[in-house]
Amino acid sequence: PVFLINFAEVNNTAQNFVHFTEEEEDLVFRMHRLVGNRYPNTHITYL
């Protein structure tokens, strides 16, 4: 899985592609459900 992460608070054009294993992807989704969106200016898009 590949995620596009846009760090809007740093720079509106700053984007990073991050490759996750299935285990890491599962952890990201479970942590997001647990703590919610603590960083509203960071947008994660699944590609």
Buried (B, 14 or more C-beta within 10 A) or exposed (E): EEBEEBBBEEEEEEEEEEEBEEEEBEEBEEEEEEEEEEEEEEEEEEE
